[in-house]
Amino acid sequence: MSDESLRGSAAILGVGTAGCGDASGRTETDIAVEAARNAVRDAGLQMSDIDGLITASMKNPMPTMRLTEELGINTSYVDASCTGGSSFLLHLVNGAMALKAGLCRNVLIVYGSTQRSGVRRSVIADYRRMVDPDVFELPYQPFNPPSSYALVAARHMHQFGTTRRQLAEVAVASRQWAMLNPEAFVRTPLTIDEALSARMVSDPLSVVDCLVTDGAGAVLMTLAERADSGPKPPVYLLGAGAAHTHRQISSMPDLTETGAVASGARAYAMAGLRPAEIDVLQLYDAFTINVLLFLEDLGFCPKGEGGRFVENGTIGPGGLLPVNTNGGGLSCVHPGMYGIFLIIEAVRQLRNEAGARQTAQSETALCHGNGHVLSSQVTAILGSANTL
Amino acid sequence: MSAPTPHPGFGASPERMHFAWLRDGELRIQFCGDCEKGIFYPRSLCPHCGGEELDWRNSPGTGTVHSATVVRRPDKAGGDYNVVLIDLDEGVRMMSRVDMLAGSEAVRIGQRVRAVILPQDDADPLLVFAPEARNE
């Protein structure tokens, strides 16, 4: 790799979560601050060591100011890029660039939201409809985001013969992982038949095809050459890539092929890895259909085969390919923008500290973030020191 | 209200021109003078090639349902309704809904449809679709 490459240039030293599930009575700032403190402590650092801050918010257009104030830090680098749920994968790239350029020494990526117990997603959606409407979609009252993903799922089913039973396999696999994770919000058993008889929201998607919770997460990243000082094994950023294709679903170039094809290719090229060399996957499962699309677009099965690929527990505990080992956005935590939890779970797996859900010998992890209605795709590949 | 003078490129808002024509009972679709591709939603630069010479052509409003969903809503709030993506025969895609379905008929992918302009009291006209066979 050339000196210009970001491969292996930055490492994650600490991760933290707070308020996952239901944080009733607390604000999103409360839980974001707690997650930030947990990540700093996990890295063996002090809050005063933090001089870079990256965050994104669904309701606050200038979120770095409040967090800088709350955390009492002096920042030389801040960024609040927002591409929806993929933001935090993009933040890994932006943070690594800032570290490499010497703009800061320790950068904290933070997100918190109380969309379940506090200001609800529907309120935020109503506000956005007022100030920045999709005038060519809004009059038809799509129940978004579910309806946009439903249109994609319906087309995938039509084109490739994908079935609702195959989508149910994704929901069941995520639930089985969640049952192994004490931090997961929904841990009640779920069968394929129960998933198939769940109340429909926007056909072919039902209430078990998505989830909204509260939750906060934080990731602390530093330059690789300073990464050995912490109490935990560093996890390195090996590759990353982004692709943005549209905003509204009617403008998506191809409903059954996402920008993950391009973002994944960029991440694999930087990391120098192939899909077969990835040990564990964290794929942003805003809806069950996402997992099928990303398995296809990131090269784990041919286009159109995602449904057949996930049959018979392939991606669940004990399956051939561990996917969304924390229970994912479907069963663990989904506070509007889930991307930061992809990174946190990947780090826990690579550090071998995932308890009952720990996968065997994970050295490489792929995190794939999705933003808005499949609009933004960002892929990041992480690895242990052995992969440098 | 009559439509503003067609103005390729910058000037009148393409979005407003679209709705002004709908008020006049016309569906027009933008085409790029450089790459000849159709464009929807209407905009100022061709998204395919960056061309600035965009002209508006009358559309027969015929197309095919590319995908469809039914939004579930309690009966007391108005009941279920469909939301679809339509591919017009000119090669552009738009969100809409399919009205005038017979009894228990469900909208289906691949169904042939034709545009209907529904005037609204306090809003821009609404472009919806009906099964082609029932709207000739």
Boltz contact constraints between the chains, C-beta under 6 A:
constraints:
  - contact:
      token1: [A, 136]
      token2: [B, 41]
      max_distance: 6.0
  - contact:
      token1: [A, 137]
      token2: [B, 95]
      max_distance: 6.0
  - contact:
      token1: [A, 139]
      token2: [B, 126]
      max_distance: 6.0
  - contact:
      token1: [A, 140]
      token2: [B, 83]
      max_distance: 6.0
  - contact:
      token1: [A, 140]
      token2: [B, 95]
      max_distance: 6.0
  - contact:
      token1: [A, 140]
      token2: [B, 96]
      max_distance: 6.0
  - contact:
      token1: [A, 140]
      token2: [B, 97]
      max_distance: 6.0
  - contact:
      token1: [A, 142]
      token2: [B, 83]
      max_distance: 6.0
  - contact:
      token1: [A, 143]
      token2: [B, 71]
      max_distance: 6.0
  - contact:
      token1: [A, 147]
      token2: [B, 69]
      max_distance: 6.0
  - contact:
      token1: [A, 147]
      token2: [B, 71]
      max_distance: 6.0
  - contact:
      token1: [A, 147]
      token2: [B, 83]
      max_distance: 6.0
  - contact:
      token1: [A, 150]
      token2: [B, 69]
      max_distance: 6.0
  - contact:
      token1: [A, 151]
      token2: [B, 67]
      max_distance: 6.0
  - contact:
      token1: [A, 151]
      token2: [B, 69]
      max_distance: 6.0
  - contact:
      token1: [A, 151]
      token2: [B, 85]
      max_distance: 6.0
  - contact:
      token1: [A, 154]
      token2: [B, 67]
      max_distance: 6.0
  - contact:
      token1: [A, 154]
      token2: [B, 68]
      max_distance: 6.0
  - contact:
      token1: [A, 154]
      token2: [B, 69]
      max_distance: 6.0
  - contact:
      token1: [A, 155]
      token2: [B, 67]
      max_distance: 6.0
  - contact:
      token1: [A, 158]
      token2: [B, 109]
      max_distance: 6.0
  - contact:
      token1: [A, 200]
      token2: [B, 72]
      max_distance: 6.0
  - contact:
      token1: [A, 201]
      token2: [B, 72]
      max_distance: 6.0
  - contact:
      token1: [A, 202]
      token2: [B, 69]
      max_distance: 6.0
  - contact:
      token1: [A, 202]
      token2: [B, 71]
      max_distance: 6.0
  - contact:
      token1: [A, 203]
      token2: [B, 69]
      max_distance: 6.0
  - contact:
      token1: [A, 203]
      token2: [B, 70]
      max_distance: 6.0
  - contact:
      token1: [A, 250]
      token2: [B, 85]
      max_distance: 6.0
  - contact:
      token1: [A, 250]
      token2: [B, 93]
      max_distance: 6.0
  - contact:
      token1: [A, 250]
      token2: [B, 94]
      max_distance: 6.0
  - contact:
      token1: [A, 250]
      token2: [B, 95]
      max_distance: 6.0
